[in-house]
Amino acid sequence: MAYIISKLCRDCLDISCTQVCPVDCIYQYKGDDPTIPNNQLLIDPDECINCNACVPECPWEAIYEEDLLPEVFTEDLEINARIVGKPRIVPKRPDDQKLPSQEEVQSNKEKWGYKDF
């Protein structure tokens, strides 16, 4: 089972998760397929080793184990799989990037219809 980055990452792109991934399987899409967001990080399910290193690093709480993916994010399973073999980069996090506040995280969850609070 791979980990999945949900749409909670969309437009947030904190990139902390890419810094801890031991196999560099977290990518930003760089192609022109409109069905793959380029404003969200994605995990290549063929490369993910299920180490869980990325989950605690994501300040947006956007990463889930495939089996624990909330129903509201079901489509993100397929969206992450679309990154396989596509043009992509492993982005680096800028040193001056600020972490989101808990209010920003909760507001983002509400935006995407996820109510875990």
Secondary structure as GFF3:
##gff-version 3
##sequence-region A 1 117
A	DSSP	beta_strand	3	5	.	.	.	ID=ss1
A	DSSP	three_ten_helix	7	9	.	.	.	ID=ss2
A	DSSP	alpha_helix	16	20	.	.	.	ID=ss3
A	DSSP	beta_strand	26	29	.	.	.	ID=ss4
A	DSSP	beta_strand	41	43	.	.	.	ID=ss5
A	DSSP	three_ten_helix	55	57	.	.	.	ID=ss6
A	DSSP	beta_strand	63	65	.	.	.	ID=ss7
A	DSSP	three_ten_helix	66	68	.	.	.	ID=ss8
A	DSSP	three_ten_helix	71	73	.	.	.	ID=ss9
A	DSSP	alpha_helix	74	81	.	.	.	ID=ss10
A	DSSP	beta_strand	88	89	.	.	.	ID=ss11
A	DSSP	alpha_helix	102	111	.	.	.	ID=ss12
###
